[in-house]
């Protein structure tokens, strides 16, 4: 069996998925993006192939190290993708969005797909049945909203996300939780509804580290997969 390491360097989280052939085996969370950490993973798993999706300014030595020990590829707009990017500046599309779109086409090749990534930012990505990435939109993610209210006010505290909270908050913390999480859920449903007015018969795919906070609050039918970006890689 052939081992592949799929690296996802996001603004908030650094992760690596381990695949044996096409089977997902485990996820490793990285404390930092440096050559020592990458070397440990290479030694531990002995990958034949590695691929990197990065939206941060990581050390270039990481790519050199991966290329020296495996068949390495860095995902970008020049990669061989299962869809086209007839947009204004394809070179500006984040690698994470490319991976999510690739997974959507692979899973549902005969359908229109709206892939939503819930990370540092929310990304909405629309790929039509002709496998064209038409674009989408970007809005602030959950923790960004919590931080913004804390940093741009004098008295609001910085709270951590929780799954359980009331609709009607009874103190500052629960007001913030209800406002951010339910507000984002309504935003996501509203965007899906707006797409439904323009397009028809499309799948909605949801992924990202914050996905679990929102799935219970969405009214639209969705396909939720926390490993969607890895499957795209």
Order of alpha helices (4+ residues) and beta strands (2+ residues): beta-beta-beta-alpha-beta-alpha-beta-alpha-beta-beta-beta-alpha-alpha-alpha-beta-beta-alpha
